[in-house]
Amino acid sequence: MPYAVALPFGGPMIQRLNAVDGCFLRYEREQSGFRPNIGMVLHAKGRAPELSRVQEQIACRIERMPTLACTVARRGRRTVWEADPAFNPYDHVHEIRIPEDPTGLDEVVDRLLVAPFDEESPRWGVWLIHGYSDCEYVLFYRAHHAAQDGQAMMDALTALFGQEPPVSPPRAAAAVPGAGRLWWQRTTVQAVAWMVTDAVKSLRPSLRWSTQSTLSGEARVVSASVPESWLRETGRVLGATSNDVCLAALAEAVRGWMPESWIAPQQRGRELYANLPISVRTPEERFTVGNRLSAVRIPLSFWEESPITRVAAIARATRPVRTAGMRRVLRAQVSLPEWLVYRIFRSVAAKVEGSLATSGLMRLPGRLAMGADPIETVVTTAFLDKDLFEMVFLSYGDQVVASVTFDRAVDEVGNLVALWADALERLHDAVAVSFDEPTRAGVPSP
């Protein structure tokens, strides 16, 4: 029997896919094995609850995030998001029992990363994973990237497991940017020019490497955490953001992680870039389905020997992106026609092999819980598309967790996130003399 979720939109919700949503769905259709699934692994303290308790909490809170009821549908020649008339949140909560085995949890998460979603229903789910411990269990939230970007995923987690009072959904659906107008009337020349310029820049000689091995297509996730105060204090002293500090530590970690044999002699000295997603979601769009996302390429000063100088260089590169004017340009790209965005995306993806796929530093506000059981740590998972790995940064509580989803073909190369945490500790210590009260706690084990 369908579950009647009370959508606050005053009627059936129908929203056109924007260019980013459409590109994810189209690329998935054209690329066999491509699974653009993103997620978060919530480690909860306590004995595992009954599945029914998890289902009931989610069912009671589903109206805090009404877009969880939306699915892809056809309206004539259009593909749209609309509320699923047969939606039942209980169908999206699953249970997996595993034996007491230190590797069992990782294997289950790795397998779910590449599992397809049912195309006829809303593309998200929660998995209660337990049995490996008497005092801990995991809730794995997973969603299709066409339906949710990183900010929407964090909003969903806050709605379903947050301990703070809920944010009231809007009384009317937020309008799709530029809906009802011709695309050349609702976008700016700047938006198109920026995309073309960025695409041209991406074709310049950049650092590439060869692993001398074939990618397996199997993903694995590992993580490490550091005190958030390290990034905040280091950034304050160096005039950079915490995100800049994360990227600088990533560049240094990759230098230590990558075998020298992967880089051909003619590649040395070429710059390494990070593809950095930028959220352009407005507060009014908090409860809209799909992506409000653009991206920029940031040089990482890969060959710079001084980590402090590298932070300064990355801060100079990211500063223009943080301006209101640039955000308007990036936001306008969401309203460009899908065929244009997809053509540029495929052109760049086919020719660029030397960029790192990473996230900006995301933040989960407040604490999460399953009933009375607190969520101690949260690890973010990403997806791979012919990449060796993708790094994601998340701030939760007083920790910043770096998680890397990587192809098992490079399983034995080394622990990249441990190198990242070590690079941050050394960078923090290098500038600690400028702090009033230096923090010198150890790095938690990955």
N, C-alpha and C positions, 0 to 999 in steps of 0.2 A: 504493500500500500504506500503510495507516495507520501512523503513528509511535507507538510504545508509550512514552508519557511515564509515568515511574514516579511516580504521585501518592502523596504520603505520608499519605493519609487512611485507609488500610486498607480500601479498597473504592471503589465508585463515589461520586463526590462529587455531592451534590444539596443545593442551598441555595435557599431561597425568596428571591424578590426582595423587597427592602425598599421602603418607600414612595417613596424618592428614585429608585431604579432604575426602578420602575414608572412614575413620572411622566415621566421622560425618554422611555421607550419609547412611552407613550400619547400624549404631546404630539407626538412625531415622526410617529405614525400620523395624527394629526388635522390637522397643519399641513404642507401641501405645501411641499417645499423646505427644511424645517427639518432641519439636520444637526448634531446635538450632538457634534461630533468635537473632541477636544483632542489636542495633540501637542507635540513638542519637536524642534527642528532642531539637530542636532549637527554642528558644523563641525570636521572632522578635518584634521590636518596630514599631508601625504604624498601619494603617488600613490594613486589609487583602486585598491582590491584587486579581485580577481575576485569575482563574485557568490557563487561557491561558498564562498569564505572567510568571508563574512559569514553565510551560511546555516549553515556548520559551527559557527561560534562561538555563534550563537543556539541551535542544536540541542543543543550540548554544555551550555549553561547553562539550558535551559528548565526544568529541575527546580528551579532556585533560585526560580522564580516559577510554581508549578504552576497558579495560576488562569488563566494565559494559555491553558490548554487548555479553558476553560469557555465554553459557549455557552448561548443562551436556548433552552429546550425546554418542552414541555407535558407535564404529568403529571396526567392527568385534567382537572379544571377549573383546575388551578394552573399558573401560569407560574413556572419555576424556572431557576436556573443549574445546569448539570450538565456533567461532563467529556464532551467530544465524542469518541465512539469512533473517529471517522475523523481525529482531529487529526494533522496533520503540520506541524511548524514551518517546513519548507522552503516550504510554500505561502503563508506569511505574509511572505516576504522577496522584494522585487521590485527591479528595476533600471530606471533611466531615464537614458539618455545624452542630453545636451543640447549644442548647439554652444557655442563660446567666445563668450559674449554676456553682458555684465554684468547684463542683465535676465532672462536665461533661467531662472536658479535661482529668483528670486522668483515668476515666472509658474508654474513647476511646483508650488511649495509652495502658492501661492494656489489652483491648480486642485484639488490633493489635499484642501484644507481642506473642500471641499463635495462630494467624491466619496462616494457611499454605500458602506456595507459589505455584504458578503454576509450576509444574515440567517440563513443556515443554518450558519454557522461562527463560531468565536471572532472577536470584533470588534476586531482590532488588526492592525497590520502595520508593517514596516520597509521603507523605500525607500532604496536606494543611488542617489544622484544625483551624476553626475560628467560630465566632459567640458568643463566651463566653465573649468577651471584645471588646470595640470600639477602643482601642489603642494598642492591642497586638494580635498576632496570633502565631501559632506554625507550624513549618515544621518538620515532623517526618520522618527521614531517617531510613530505616530498611533493613537488608540484611541477607541472610543465611550464617551461620558461615562456611559452607563448601566452599563458594565462596570467603569470605573475613575474614581475621583476623582483630584485632583491628587497626593495622597500615594501612592496606588497606582501612578500613572504614574511617579513618581520611584523607587519601589521596583522597578518593572519595568526602568527604565533602569539602575539600580544592579546589578540581577541580571544583565542581559545585557551590560553594558559596563563595570561597575565594576572597579577595580584592587585593591580590598581583598578579603580572604578572604570567601567567601560566608557569609551568615547562614543557619543551618540552619532549614528549614521546620518547623512544628510537626508532631508525630507524630499529631495528631488535628485534625480540622477545628474551627475556632472556632465556637461556637454562634451562631446568628443571634439577636440581642437579642430576648428575649421569646418565642422560638418555643415553640409548644405551650401558650400561655396566652391567655386572652381579652384583647383589646386594652385593655379598661378595667381589667384587673388588672395589666398590665405597664407601663402608662404612668402618669404623675402628672398631677394636675390642673394643676400648674405648667406642664407642657409644652404642654398645650392652651391654657391661659390666655396663655402667652407668645406662641404663634402668633397667637391672636386679637388680642391687644394690639398686636403688631407689625403685623398686617394693618390694624387700625384706624388706627394711626399713619401707615401708608403712604398713607392716603386724605386726610390733612390737606393743605392747600395747600403745595406744594413747587415748587421752581424747575422750570419746563418751558421748552423752546425749540422753535422751528420753523425748519427749514433752508430752507423754501420750495422744496424739491426732493424728488423721489421717490427712495426708497432703491433701489439697483440690485440688491441681493441678491448682488453679487459682493464677495468679501472680499480684503483685502490686509494684509500684516503688515510692520511696520517696528519697529526697535528701537534702543535706545541704552543705554550702560552707564556706570556711575560706580564709583569705588573703594568697596568695602564699608565701609572705614574711615570714610568721610564720614558714613554713616548711623549707624554705631556711636558715633562721637565726638559727633555732634550730639545723638543721643538721650540719651547719658550726661549731657551738660551740661544738657539741657532736661527730664530726668526722664521721657523717653518711650522707646518701643521703636523699633527700626528700621522696623517696619511703620507706626507712627504718622508717622514722618518721610516715608516714601514717600507716604502718603495726603495729607499736607500739601502736598508738592511737586506732587502731581497736581492738587489744587484750584487752586493758583496757576497751573499750566500751562494748565488749562482756561480760566481767566479770560483769559489772554493769547491763547489759541487761538481762542476762540469769537467770531465776528463780533457786534458790538453789535446788528445788525439781527435776530439770531435771538431776542433776548429782548424780549418785549413790555413796555411801561412798567409794567403792573400786576404783572409778575413780579418786578420788581426788589425786592430785600430778602428774598425767599423763600429758604429754605435748600435747599442741594443735598445729597443723600444718596448714599452709596456702599453698594451691596449687597455685603457682605463675607462670603465663604464661610468657615466655621469647620470644621476637621477634628475629628471626635469619634472617630476610630479609635484603638483601644487597641493596645498591643504584641501582645496575643494575636490580634488580627485582622489582623496584617500580611499574611497570605496568604489572606484571604477576598476573594471577588469582589464587585464592586459598590461602592456608595458608603457611606461613613460620614461624612456631610456635612450640616451645617445652614448657616444664614445669618442674619446680622443686618444692620440698616440703621444706618449710622454717619453723623451729621451732619459735614460737612466745613468748617464755618465759612467758607463760600464768599466772603462779602462782607468778611471781616476783612482789613484792610490789612497788619497786621503778621504776617509769616510765623512769627515766634517765638510770638506769641499764638495763632496757628492751631494750631501743634503742641501747645501746652498744652491747648487745647480738645479736640482730637482724642484726646489721651492720656486726658483725663477721660472721654470717651465710650467708649473701648475698655477702660478698666480693669475695669469690672464684668463684661465679657464674658470676661475672662481668669481669673475665679475658678472654683474647683472646683465650687461650687454651680451656677453658670450653665452650666458644661460638662455637668453631669448633666442639667439641663433640656433643653439643646440635643440631647444624645444621645438622650433619651427620644423626641424628635420622629421619629427614624429608625424607631421601632417603632409609630408611629401608623398607623391604617389608610390605605391609599393613597387611597381616595375622599375622605377628609377633607383630606389634604395637597394633593391635586390641586385640590379645590374652592377652597381658600384661595389656592393658587398662581395659578389662572386668574383669580380675582377681582382679585387684586392686579395681575397682569400686564396685565389689560384696562384698568386705570385709572391706572396709574403710568407716566408717561413721562419724569419728571425725575430718575431715579436713574441713577447710574453703575454699570455692571457691572465689577467689578474682583476681583482676588484678594488674599489676604493674601500677605505675603512668604514664598515657599517656599524651601527650602534643599536643594540636592543635596549630600549628604555625600561627601567623597572626590573623586577624579578619575576620569574615564571614558576609555576607549580602545577602539579597534578594532584588535585584535592589538597591535602595537607602536606604532601611530599614536595620538598623544594627541588627545583632544577639547579644542580650544582654547576654544570658546565654545558656549553652549547658549541658544537662543531659544525661548520658549514661544509656542504658538499657541492661540487660543481660538475660539469660535464666536459668531455673532450671531443674535439673535432680535428683529427689528424695532428693533435698536439701531444707533446711529451707530458705536460702537466699544466694545471691552472691553480694559482694561489689565490686564496680568499682570506680577508682579514675581518674579524668581528670583535667588537667590544661588548662585553657582558659582565656586569658586576664591576669588580675592580681589576679584571684581566682582559688582555687582548689575545685572542686565539688566532693563530695563523694555521690554516688547514690547506693541504695540497692534495688535489686529486690528480694522480699520475698514472700513466700507462705501465702495466706490469713488465713491459719490455725493459724498463730501466729500474726495475725493483732493487737490483743489487748495486746501483751506482753510489748511493749514499743517502743520508737523512737530511734532506734539504731544509725542513722546518727546524731541525735542531741547529743547523748552521745559521738560519735566520735569527733564532733566539740568541745564539751566541754572539752574532754580529751586533744585535741590539744591546746586549749587556756591555760589550766592549765600547760601543759608541756612547752609551750612557755614562760609563766610567770615565771616558775621555773628557767629557764636559761636566762631570759631577762637581768639580771644584767651584763651579759657578752657582751651585745650589746652596740654599741655606741649610737644608738638612738632607744630605745625600741618602738615596735609597740604595742599599746594596744586598737586597734579598736574592737568594738563588733562583735560577730558572727552573720551574717545575718540569718534571720529566715529560717528554712527548708521549 
